[in-house]
Amino acid sequence: MNNVIVINGKPLSGVEGPLVKVPMLELYKTEIEVDGIRQDAIIDTGAQVFVLCDESAMTMTDEEKLDFIMNGKIQTSSPACKEVTVSFGSISRKLEACRSSDRNAKANENGRRGGYVYNLLGYSFFEGHRIQFDFKHGKFIME
């Protein structure tokens, strides 16, 4: 695996999506589709698996999601993984998606609560692609 960070590099010519800072957190989100439904996802380059948010979180505002991350409670459950199709523009991949409430999930409480309200998009989706964070223009690019 080649992991290279390029600062102020030439823009990639791939699929573009919004790059939006999540209020009060040092995290960025973009738009994806999960089984054809548009959703937000935190870009988590360290995540080895795709974490699927809880359906109840899809109607929450960013402020409500932040409050849940800071103060919410999750009841852990037995393993709850399923196959989903994740798309970022024209790039699609079938992934095994796990819930952050899965008692086997390797995450601290803040990570669990974050994955409960936001999808976590990581290496399992990015594998084999180059990604770019264009902070100046507010774009997340993948080719």
C-alpha positions in Angstrom: 0.0 0.0 0.0 1.4 3.4 -0.9 0.2 6.3 1.3 1.6 9.6 0.2 0.6 13.1 1.5 1.2 15.9 -1.0 0.8 19.5 0.3 -0.3 22.1 -2.3 -0.3 19.5 -5.1 -1.8 19.7 -8.5 -5.6 19.2 -8.3 -6.8 15.7 -9.1 -9.2 15.3 -12.1 -11.6 12.9 -10.5 -15.0 12.9 -8.9 -15.7 16.0 -6.8 -18.0 16.4 -3.8 -18.4 19.0 -1.1 -15.8 19.2 1.8 -17.6 20.7 4.8 -16.2 21.1 8.3 -18.4 19.6 10.9 -19.3 22.3 13.4 -17.3 22.2 16.7 -15.3 19.1 15.6 -12.0 18.8 13.7 -13.6 16.6 11.1 -14.8 17.0 7.6 -17.8 15.5 5.8 -18.9 14.9 2.2 -22.0 13.6 0.5 -22.4 10.0 -0.5 -25.2 7.6 -1.4 -25.9 4.4 0.5 -28.1 2.0 -1.4 -29.3 5.0 -3.5 -30.1 7.3 -0.5 -28.1 10.6 -0.2 -26.4 10.9 3.2 -23.5 12.7 4.8 -20.3 10.8 5.7 -17.3 11.8 7.9 -14.1 11.3 5.9 -12.1 9.1 8.2 -9.0 7.9 6.4 -8.0 5.7 9.3 -11.3 3.7 9.4 -10.7 0.2 8.1 -14.5 -0.5 7.7 -17.5 1.5 6.6 -19.6 2.4 9.6 -23.3 2.9 8.8 -25.1 5.6 10.8 -28.4 4.9 12.5 -31.5 5.6 10.5 -32.9 7.8 13.2 -29.9 10.2 12.7 -30.7 10.9 9.1 -33.2 13.6 10.1 -31.0 15.2 12.7 -29.4 18.6 12.2 -25.6 19.0 12.6 -26.3 20.7 16.0 -28.4 17.7 17.2 -25.7 15.3 16.0 -23.0 17.3 17.8 -25.0 17.2 21.0 -25.4 13.4 20.6 -21.7 12.9 20.1 -20.9 14.9 23.2 -23.8 13.7 25.5 -25.7 10.8 23.9 -25.8 7.1 25.0 -25.7 4.1 22.8 -27.0 0.7 23.8 -24.5 -1.9 22.4 -25.9 -4.7 20.4 -24.9 -8.0 18.9 -22.9 -7.8 15.6 -25.0 -5.9 13.1 -23.2 -5.8 9.7 -24.8 -6.0 6.2 -23.7 -5.4 2.6 -24.5 -2.0 1.2 -23.6 -0.2 -2.0 -21.7 3.1 -1.3 -21.4 5.7 -4.0 -19.4 8.9 -4.3 -20.4 10.4 -7.6 -19.6 7.7 -10.3 -17.4 5.7 -7.9 -19.4 2.8 -6.3 -18.4 -0.1 -4.2 -20.2 -2.9 -2.3 -19.0 -2.8 1.3 -19.8 -4.6 4.5 -21.2 -1.9 6.7 -21.2 -2.2 10.5 -23.1 -0.3 13.0 -21.3 1.7 15.7 -23.5 0.0 18.3 -21.9 -3.4 17.5 -20.3 -4.5 20.7 -17.3 -5.8 18.7 -16.6 -2.4 17.1 -13.2 -1.1 18.0 -14.0 2.5 19.0 -14.0 4.7 22.0 -17.3 6.2 23.2 -16.9 9.4 21.2 -16.1 7.3 18.1 -19.2 5.1 18.7 -21.4 8.1 19.1 -19.9 9.8 16.0 -20.5 6.7 13.9 -24.1 6.5 15.2 -25.0 9.9 13.7 -22.6 10.1 10.7 -21.5 7.4 8.3 -17.7 6.9 8.5 -16.1 6.7 5.1 -12.6 5.2 5.2 -10.0 3.0 3.6 -12.4 0.2 2.6 -13.9 2.7 0.2 -10.8 4.6 -0.8 -8.6 1.5 -1.5 -7.1 1.7 -4.9 -8.0 5.4 -5.4 -6.2 8.7 -4.8 -8.1 11.2 -2.6 -7.6 14.9 -2.2 -8.8 17.5 0.3 -9.1 20.8 -1.4 -9.7 23.1 1.6 -9.3 26.3 -0.5 -12.3 25.4 -2.7 -14.2 23.2 -0.3 -13.9 20.1 -2.4 -13.2 16.4 -1.7 -11.8 14.8 -4.8 -11.4 11.1 -5.6 -9.9 9.4 -8.7 
